[in-house]
Amino acid sequence: MSDRTAADASGAVTAPPAVRVQGLWKRFGEQTAVAGIDLELPAGKFIGLVGPNGAGKTTTLSMVTGLLRPDHGTIEVGGRDVWRDPVDVKARIGVLPEGLRLFERLSGRELLAYTGRLRGLPGAEVDKRATQLLDVLDLAGAQHKLVVDYSTGMRKKIGLAAALLHNPEVLFLDEPFEGVDPVSAQTIRRVLERYTGSGATVAFSSHVMELVESLCDWVAVMANGTIRAQGTLSEVRGSASSLQNAFLELVGAGGRDTGESLDWLGGTR
């Protein structure tokens, strides 16, 4: 049986999870950022990892993608251990991290040419894919412009192009729409929807519930370094009228009232 298949209890062949996390911990001094989480992210889905600022989302994604070593726990991507077989795993994933650092003295096209060759792709194939990505992401007009002169939205798009260039099985994105204008956000969204439509997996972090609700098939809610809920969008939303309301209840913010403590705000001047 191949790495991509497994048998369920009935004997039917099913796809294994794209990502399996078990007992994951990470501490920074006295602060616990991730507190023993378990996750199974289904393959071929658009997955949202949601939570308030400081919930542990970025730390979790950094460990899952091999950028940060966990204190305890195991992580598998496509059935392969991230820390025991890092070269193979990193060939299978694409990553757009928070605070993206790029080779800013290269042009957009040069950055893609460099990235593709580092990935071991033939030069002609790199150039073909780069041309297509630049066109689809509306960067063709800026392909010879230095990345240092790109806007925030352009930097997110060229970073996404670099992450997609080798056609990974799983794409990890940390706040991909943060600081991005609506036009660029719509372009990124169309590309990601096409990518998951081909059977690939996208996992992205966000604290914008409306965005997650409109994009995702599957959601994990994180708060204080723990997983509060995970499952399909309808399972996590439950009886709540929206994912936003379910999220507020899950993270313990549903009943918070700031009215009395700010009774001075907006009063008579």
C-alpha positions as CSV (number, residue, x, y, z in Angstrom):
1,M,0.0,0.0,0.0
2,S,1.4,3.4,-0.9
3,D,2.2,6.3,1.5
4,R,-0.9,8.1,0.3
5,T,-3.5,5.4,1.2
6,A,-4.6,3.6,4.4
7,A,-7.4,1.3,5.4
8,D,-10.2,2.4,7.7
9,A,-12.1,0.1,10.2
10,S,-14.3,-1.2,7.4
11,G,-11.4,-2.1,5.2
12,A,-12.0,0.7,2.7
13,V,-9.0,2.5,1.4
14,T,-8.8,6.1,2.6
15,A,-6.2,8.9,2.4
16,P,-4.1,9.3,5.5
17,P,-4.1,12.8,7.1
18,A,-1.9,15.4,5.5
19,V,-0.5,16.3,8.9
20,R,-0.5,14.3,12.1
21,V,0.6,16.0,15.4
22,Q,0.8,14.2,18.7
23,G,1.7,15.5,22.1
24,L,3.3,18.7,20.8
25,W,4.9,21.0,23.4
26,K,6.9,24.2,23.2
27,R,8.0,26.4,26.0
28,F,10.0,29.7,25.9
29,G,11.5,30.1,29.4
30,E,8.6,30.1,31.8
31,Q,6.0,30.7,29.1
32,T,4.2,27.7,27.5
33,A,3.4,28.5,23.9
34,V,2.0,25.1,22.9
35,A,0.7,22.8,25.5
36,G,0.6,19.2,24.3
37,I,-1.7,19.5,21.3
38,D,-2.9,16.7,19.1
39,L,-4.1,17.4,15.5
40,E,-5.0,15.5,12.4
41,L,-5.4,17.7,9.3
42,P,-7.2,15.9,6.5
43,A,-5.7,15.8,3.0
44,G,-7.1,17.7,0.1
45,K,-8.9,20.3,2.2
46,F,-8.7,24.0,2.9
47,I,-7.8,24.1,6.6
48,G,-8.0,27.1,9.0
49,L,-6.0,27.2,12.2
50,V,-7.7,30.0,14.1
51,G,-7.2,31.7,17.4
52,P,-6.6,35.0,19.1
53,N,-3.2,36.7,19.0
54,G,-0.8,34.8,21.2
55,A,-2.8,31.5,20.9
56,G,0.2,29.6,19.6
57,K,-0.7,29.4,16.0
58,T,2.6,30.7,14.6
59,T,4.6,28.5,17.0
60,T,2.6,25.5,15.9
61,L,3.1,26.1,12.2
62,S,6.8,26.8,12.7
63,M,7.2,23.4,14.4
64,V,5.1,21.5,11.8
65,T,7.1,23.0,9.0
66,G,10.5,22.2,10.6
67,L,11.4,25.8,11.3
68,L,11.3,25.4,15.1
69,R,12.2,22.3,17.1
70,P,9.5,21.1,19.6
71,D,10.3,20.3,23.2
72,H,8.2,17.1,23.0
73,G,5.9,15.4,20.5
74,T,5.9,14.0,17.0
75,I,4.9,15.6,13.7
76,E,4.2,13.7,10.5
77,V,3.5,15.2,7.1
78,G,2.3,12.7,4.5
79,G,3.3,9.9,6.8
80,R,6.9,11.1,7.2
81,D,8.4,12.4,10.4
82,V,9.3,16.1,10.1
83,W,12.4,15.9,12.3
84,R,13.6,12.4,11.4
85,D,13.3,12.9,7.6
86,P,13.5,16.6,7.1
87,V,14.8,16.7,3.6
88,D,12.0,14.5,2.2
89,V,9.3,16.4,4.1
90,K,10.5,19.8,3.0
91,A,10.5,18.7,-0.6
92,R,6.7,17.9,-0.1
93,I,5.7,21.2,1.5
94,G,5.5,24.9,0.7
95,V,5.7,27.6,3.4
96,L,4.7,31.2,3.5
97,P,5.8,32.2,7.1
98,E,4.8,35.3,9.1
99,G,7.3,38.1,8.7
100,L,8.4,36.7,5.4
101,R,12.1,37.3,4.6
102,L,13.0,37.4,1.0
103,F,16.1,38.0,-1.1
104,E,15.2,41.6,-1.6
105,R,18.0,42.6,-4.0
106,L,16.6,40.1,-6.5
107,S,13.8,40.9,-8.9
108,G,10.6,38.9,-8.6
109,R,11.6,36.7,-11.6
110,E,15.1,36.2,-10.3
111,L,13.8,35.2,-6.9
112,L,11.6,32.5,-8.5
113,A,14.4,31.3,-10.8
114,Y,16.7,31.0,-7.8
115,T,14.1,29.2,-5.6
116,G,13.2,26.8,-8.3
117,R,16.8,25.8,-9.0
118,L,17.4,25.4,-5.3
119,R,14.5,22.9,-5.3
120,G,16.3,21.0,-8.1
121,L,13.8,21.7,-10.9
122,P,15.2,21.9,-14.4
123,G,15.8,25.5,-15.5
124,A,13.4,25.4,-18.4
125,E,10.6,24.1,-16.2
126,V,11.4,26.8,-13.5
127,D,11.1,29.5,-16.2
128,K,7.8,28.1,-17.5
129,R,6.3,27.9,-14.1
130,A,7.6,31.3,-13.0
131,T,6.0,32.9,-16.1
132,Q,2.7,31.3,-15.3
133,L,2.7,32.2,-11.6
134,L,3.8,35.8,-12.3
135,D,0.9,36.1,-14.8
136,V,-1.8,34.5,-12.6
137,L,-0.7,36.5,-9.5
138,D,-0.7,39.8,-11.5
139,L,3.0,40.3,-11.0
140,A,4.1,40.1,-14.7
141,G,4.4,43.9,-14.9
142,A,6.7,44.0,-11.8
143,Q,8.7,40.8,-12.6
144,H,11.9,42.8,-13.2
145,K,11.4,45.1,-10.2
146,L,13.5,44.5,-7.1
147,V,11.6,42.8,-4.3
148,V,12.7,45.4,-1.9
149,D,10.5,47.9,-3.8
150,Y,7.4,45.6,-3.7
151,S,4.3,46.6,-1.7
152,T,3.1,44.3,1.1
153,G,0.5,42.7,-1.2
154,M,3.1,42.1,-3.9
155,R,5.5,40.6,-1.4
156,K,2.8,38.2,-0.2
157,K,2.1,37.2,-3.8
158,I,5.8,36.6,-4.8
159,G,6.2,34.6,-1.5
160,L,3.2,32.5,-2.4
161,A,4.6,32.0,-5.9
162,A,7.9,30.8,-4.4
163,A,6.1,28.4,-2.1
164,L,4.0,26.9,-5.0
165,L,6.8,26.7,-7.6
166,H,7.7,23.0,-6.8
167,N,4.0,22.0,-6.7
168,P,4.0,20.9,-3.0
169,E,1.5,18.4,-1.5
170,V,0.8,20.6,1.5
171,L,1.0,24.4,1.6
172,F,1.4,26.2,5.0
173,L,0.5,29.9,5.2
174,D,0.8,32.1,8.3
175,E,-1.6,35.0,8.1
176,P,-1.5,35.1,4.3
177,F,-4.0,37.9,4.0
178,E,-2.6,40.2,6.7
179,G,-2.0,43.7,5.4
180,V,-3.1,42.7,1.9
181,D,-5.3,44.9,-0.2
182,P,-8.7,43.5,-1.4
183,V,-7.6,43.0,-5.0
184,S,-4.4,41.1,-4.0
185,A,-6.4,39.1,-1.4
186,Q,-8.9,38.0,-4.1
187,T,-6.1,37.0,-6.4
188,I,-4.4,34.9,-3.7
189,R,-7.8,33.4,-2.8
190,R,-8.4,32.3,-6.4
191,V,-5.0,30.6,-6.7
192,L,-5.4,28.8,-3.4
193,E,-8.9,27.5,-4.3
194,R,-7.6,26.2,-7.6
195,Y,-4.7,24.5,-5.8
196,T,-6.9,22.7,-3.3
197,G,-9.3,21.8,-6.1
198,S,-6.4,19.7,-7.6
199,G,-6.3,17.6,-4.4
200,A,-3.6,19.4,-2.5
201,T,-3.9,20.7,1.1
202,V,-3.7,24.2,2.3
203,A,-3.3,25.0,6.1
204,F,-3.4,28.6,7.1
205,S,-3.6,30.5,10.3
206,S,-5.8,33.5,10.8
207,H,-7.8,35.4,13.5
208,V,-10.4,36.7,10.9
209,M,-13.3,34.4,11.3
210,E,-15.3,35.7,8.3
211,L,-12.4,34.8,6.0
212,V,-12.0,31.3,7.5
213,E,-15.7,30.7,7.3
214,S,-15.8,31.6,3.6
215,L,-12.7,29.6,2.6
216,C,-12.3,26.6,4.8
217,D,-13.6,23.0,4.8
218,W,-12.0,22.2,8.1
219,V,-11.1,24.2,11.2
220,A,-9.0,23.9,14.4
221,V,-9.6,26.5,17.1
222,M,-6.6,27.3,19.3
223,A,-6.3,29.3,22.5
224,N,-3.6,29.5,25.2
225,G,-1.5,26.9,23.5
226,T,-4.3,24.3,23.4
227,I,-6.8,23.0,20.8
228,R,-10.3,23.9,21.9
229,A,-12.1,22.3,18.9
230,Q,-11.3,20.7,15.5
231,G,-13.4,19.3,12.7
232,T,-15.4,20.3,9.7
233,L,-16.7,23.9,9.6
234,S,-20.2,22.7,10.5
235,E,-18.9,20.6,13.4
236,V,-16.9,23.4,15.0
237,R,-19.7,26.0,14.4
238,G,-22.3,23.7,16.0
239,S,-25.5,25.4,16.9
240,A,-23.9,28.9,16.8
241,S,-25.1,31.3,14.2
242,S,-21.6,31.9,12.9
243,L,-18.0,30.7,13.3
244,Q,-17.3,34.0,15.0
245,N,-19.8,33.3,17.7
246,A,-18.7,29.7,18.2
247,F,-15.1,30.9,18.3
248,L,-15.8,33.5,21.0
249,E,-17.5,30.8,23.2
250,L,-14.7,28.3,22.6
251,V,-11.9,30.8,23.7
252,G,-14.0,32.1,26.6
253,A,-14.6,35.6,25.3
254,G,-18.4,35.2,24.6
255,G,-19.5,37.0,27.8
256,R,-16.9,39.7,28.1
257,D,-18.4,43.1,28.8
258,T,-16.4,46.3,28.7
259,G,-19.3,48.7,29.0
260,E,-19.1,49.6,32.8
261,S,-15.3,49.7,32.9
262,L,-15.3,52.3,30.1
263,D,-18.3,54.4,31.2
264,W,-16.2,57.5,30.7
265,L,-15.6,56.9,27.0
266,G,-17.6,59.1,24.7
267,G,-19.2,61.0,27.6
268,T,-19.9,64.7,27.9
269,R,-16.8,66.7,27.0
